[in-house]
Amino acid sequence: MAGSGSSMLYSFLMFTVILSLQEMYRAKLASTELYTILGGFISSLLFLVLLTFIGNYQETVGAKTGWGAVIIAEAVALIAASTVHRVCITTCFLFSAVLLYEVNKISGSVLSVQTSDSRTKKYSGRG
């Protein structure tokens, strides 16, 4: 796994690249219904990488990550989606909710694996 610092850097670079490409192709993304939905999905990817950036930053600083990071990342993603098309705002919100659910599910499973591994090491050391 990548450390907090490198993950924070990579997520910031991904955010910059995705946002730049979205703004470059803004007219194309607003041209048809399918591209508008794609624009919302791209904005939800902005949400995901920005959430990763904020979470890693808070971990580096030592602050507790909570719903504030989710709200800030979602607000920025929705603002970026609004520059493309109005429908992108709705699709971005829906795709972001699905991504947040999946990230939460993955995080829970990784945390339970780490907890069981630490318990196994702790009990096997006493033998």
C-alpha positions, -999 to +999 in steps of 0.1 A: +000+000+000+011+035-007+018+058+022-004+088+032+020+113+016+023+096-017-013+088-019-022+124-011+001+136-039-013+111-065-049+119-056-042+156-060-026+150-094-055+129-105-079+155-093-061+182-114-059+160-145-096+149-143-108+185-137-087+199-165-099+173-190-135+178-179-133+215-185-115+210-218-143+187-231-172+206-214-190+213-247-187+177-258-200+164-225-230+186-227-238+177-263-259+145-258-278+128-230-252+099-228-223+123-226-241+143-200-244+112-178-207+105-185-200+141-173-218+133-140-197+101-136-165+120-143-175+145-116-181+117-092-146+105-099-135+140-088-154+134-056-136+101-050-101+114-056-108+146-036-121+125-007-089+105-009-069+136-008-087+151+021-086+118+041-049+114+036-043+150+045-062+147+077-044+114+085-010+132+079-020+161+102-035+138+128-070+151+126-100+128+127-117+121+093-155+124+093-185+136+074-170+170+069-146+156+043-174+139+025-195+171+024-166+192+012-156+167-015-192+164-027-197+202-028-166+206-050-176+178-073-211+192-077-197+226-085-175+211-111-204+192-125-225+224-127-200+239-151-208+211-176-246+208-175-274+209-150-282+172-154-245+164-145-252+177-110-279+150-104-259+122-120-228+132-101-247+131-068-261+096-076-228+082-088-210+097-058-235+081-034-228+047-049-190+053-048-193+064-012-212+032-003-186+010-021-157+028-005-173+024+029-179-013+023-143-018+012-130+002+041-150-019+066-137-052+051-101-040+051-105-028+087-119-061+099-091-080+082-065-058+098-082-062+132-083-100+129-046-100+118-035-080+148-055-103+171-039-133+156-004-119+160-011-109+195-024-143+206+002-163+187+030-143+204+019-155+239+021-193+230 
